Amino acid sequence: LVQQQLDALATQNFAWQGQIWPGQNLSWEIEENRDRQNTQEPAPLLRWRTRLKLTLPKLGEISAQLAFNQGGALDVFLSADSPQGQASLQDARALLMQQLEQSGLALNSFSVQHASPE
């Protein structure tokens, strides 16, 4: 465990795969990403990204990617491997956006899409 913590500090990247409850696997990654907004900006913008992938009984396989930028804005990208899962996520989009904003997170972008299973 200590070695994993040291590796995460050194690489600014954390990945975990396991069961979050019996029969439910989760793949989770957190990484620091430094992007340059434009070539004239001397210091890169710090962005943290987290990705989750799991399969839910009513939604199918769901992937979520959240990106936090240095200014505090949040980008949310959700995808489902089934049209029904995509429709359910789309139906809940307004409620999720409202809850994120009520939590003090400023949304920069929010998208829901259908992704073919890998």
C-alpha positions in Angstrom: 0.0 0.0 0.0 2.8 2.4 0.9 4.5 1.6 -2.5 1.3 2.4 -4.3 1.0 5.7 -2.5 4.6 6.6 -3.3 4.0 5.7 -7.0 0.8 7.8 -7.1 2.7 10.8 -5.7 5.6 10.4 -8.1 3.5 9.9 -11.2 0.4 11.9 -10.3 -1.6 8.9 -11.5 -3.8 6.5 -9.5 -5.6 3.4 -10.9 -7.7 0.9 -9.1 -9.8 -2.0 -10.2 -11.9 -4.2 -7.9 -15.3 -4.9 -6.5 -17.2 -2.0 -4.9 -19.8 -4.5 -3.7 -20.3 -8.2 -4.4 -20.6 -8.8 -8.1 -20.0 -5.2 -9.0 -16.6 -4.4 -10.6 -15.3 -0.9 -10.8 -12.4 0.5 -12.8 -11.2 3.9 -11.5 -8.4 6.2 -12.6 -7.3 9.6 -11.3 -4.6 11.6 -13.1 -3.0 15.0 -13.2 -2.9 16.4 -16.7 -1.1 19.5 -17.7 -2.5 21.1 -20.9 -1.4 24.3 -22.5 -4.4 26.5 -23.3 -2.4 28.3 -25.9 1.2 28.5 -27.0 1.7 32.0 -25.6 0.9 30.9 -22.0 4.1 30.1 -20.1 2.6 27.9 -17.4 0.4 24.9 -18.2 -3.1 24.7 -16.7 -3.4 22.0 -14.1 -6.3 19.6 -14.7 -7.3 16.6 -12.7 -9.2 13.9 -14.5 -11.0 11.0 -13.0 -12.5 8.1 -15.0 -15.0 5.5 -13.7 -16.3 2.5 -15.5 -18.9 0.1 -14.1 -21.8 -2.0 -15.2 -25.2 -1.3 -13.6 -28.3 -3.5 -13.7 -30.6 -1.0 -15.3 -28.1 1.1 -17.3 -25.6 -1.4 -18.6 -21.9 -0.4 -18.9 -21.4 3.2 -17.9 -18.3 5.3 -18.3 -17.9 8.7 -16.5 -15.1 11.1 -17.0 -14.8 14.2 -14.9 -12.1 16.9 -15.5 -11.4 19.7 -13.0 -9.4 22.6 -14.3 -7.4 25.1 -12.3 -10.2 27.7 -12.4 -12.5 25.3 -10.6 -14.7 24.5 -13.6 -15.9 20.9 -14.2 -16.3 19.0 -17.5 -18.5 15.9 -17.3 -18.6 13.3 -20.0 -21.0 10.3 -19.5 -21.4 7.4 -21.9 -23.5 4.2 -21.9 -23.1 1.1 -24.0 -26.8 0.8 -24.7 -29.3 3.2 -26.1 -31.6 2.6 -23.1 -28.7 3.5 -20.7 -28.0 6.6 -22.7 -31.7 7.6 -22.6 -31.8 7.1 -18.8 -28.7 9.2 -18.3 -30.1 11.9 -20.6 -33.3 11.9 -18.7 -31.4 12.4 -15.4 -29.1 15.0 -16.9 -30.9 18.2 -15.6 -31.1 16.8 -12.1 -27.4 15.7 -12.0 -26.4 19.1 -13.3 -28.5 20.9 -10.7 -27.0 18.7 -7.9 -23.4 19.4 -9.1 -24.0 23.1 -9.1 -25.7 23.0 -5.7 -22.5 21.3 -4.4 -20.5 24.3 -5.5 -19.1 22.9 -8.7 -19.1 25.2 -11.7 -20.0 23.2 -14.8 -18.0 24.1 -17.9 -19.5 21.3 -20.1 -21.8 18.3 -19.7 -22.4 15.6 -22.3 -24.1 12.2 -22.5 -23.4 9.9 -25.4 -23.8 6.3 -26.6 -20.6 4.4 -26.8 -20.2 1.0 -28.4 -19.0 -1.7 -26.0 -15.3 -2.4 -26.1 
